[in-house]
Amino acid sequence: MVLWGAIWFIGFSSSRLLPDLSGWIWLVLIIVGMALTIWLGTRIGRGDVRVSFWKPVFSWLLSLVVFDALLVWLFGVTGTHDLLLLFLLTIALGYVQFSLFTHWVFGVVGVLLAVITVGARVLAPDYFLLAIGVLGGSVLAGSGLWIVRQEE
């Protein structure tokens, strides 16, 4: 969560502050983020627990992506900020759902991300991307640090 908090901070902030370069910045961030996530996942997992846990999680995440794709197609969502709002709220929903089977802190993260996303879109639409970068990235990174501290 710390890694993806940093990626959100850099990516969304660059989308607001450096819009001409943001596509390339996001491309690099996502490639590096996925590679580091896979690397960290193989280092943290223990034996068969990792395999049995990640298969249903992957299927669940894939179902969220398919659901979003269907919503975009059926409702004709085309605006960049509207697509981003749907995507971010789905991520928030995913955290809340994940908390039902793991730890309550993931639910808190999901609720905070949803409140930040909707609040920024409604109250400060001109600063939506920057708010998501700073506030959303901070929630992800901060909660990730909190979880790491709890495991020590």
FENUR-V713011 format. One record per helix or strand of 2 or more residues. SS is the DSSP state (H for helix, E for strand). FROM is the first residue (numbers start at 1). TO is the last residue. If there is no record, write none. Layout:
BEGIN
[[SS;FROM;TO] [SS;FROM;TO]]
END
This chain:
BEGIN
[[H;2;17] [H;22;44] [H;47;75] [H;80;99] [H;104;123] [H;125;151]]
END
